[in-house]
Amino acid sequence: MTRIYVLEVPENDGFVKVAVEDPSITVDKVGPYFRLSAAADIVIDRRATGSRHAVWYSALAGLEDSRVVQQDKDALRVTAR
């Protein structure tokens, strides 16, 4: 299971919106964070989020049994360990 955490702040709304629209990703709340979970890789397209680069690179707050395999100007891809 791939799991990532994103802080619940207005700057990350686009990131969470893209995740919610993906049927393969489950989004729930853990304290002040959104937890994004999926059976396979989690892939978020930066352009779809509408995030500026500075916000994009700071959106990821944590990982659970997962690792980042791509985080660049185009996308974030996280896979299970």
N, C-alpha and C positions, 0 to 999 in steps of 0.2 A: 504494500500500500504506500503510495506517495502522499506525503502531507507537507504543506507549507503554511506559514503564518504571516498574515499581513495586518499591520496595525490599523484599527478603525479610526481613520482621520479623513477629512474631506478630500485631501490630496490623493488618496488611494481609491476613491469611489469608482473611477473608471476601470481600475484593475479588477476590483471585486465584481463590477457589472459584467465584464467579459467572462469571468469565471462562472457566474451564476447562469449565463446564457449557454454555457457548454454543458450538455446533458451528461457528459462523462465525469464532471467534477461536482462533488458535494460541498456546499459551503455552509458552515455553522459557526457559532460564536463560542469562544473560549476567553473569558475575561474581556480585556479590551482589544482582542484580536479576532480576525476572521480566520478560521482554519479551512483550507482548501484541501480536499482529499480526493484521490482517484486510484483506481485499480491499475492504471497504466501511467505513462508520463503525463505530467501537467505541462501544457504549452500555452503561454499567453503571448499574443502578438502585441508589441508595444504600440504600434499605430492604432490598433483597435481600442486601446485604453485611452488614447488622447493625452497621455502623459508626456511631459517634457522630460528631457534626459535626466536632469538632476532628481526629479521625483521617481522616475523609472528605476534608477539604480539604487534608490533607498527604500523602495516599497517592500522588499523581502525582509521580514523581521526574524524569521526562524524556520528551521527544518526539523522534521521528525522522521528518523530512519530513511532519509532521502539525501540526494546530492544534486547540486547544480551542474548540469552538463553544458548549458549555454546561457549566458546572460550578456547580451550585447545590444546594440541599437535597434535590432530587429525583433528579438524575442527572448523570453525566459523559458527554458526547458529544464524541468526537474524530474528526476527518475528515482525509483526506490533503490535502496542500497542492495 
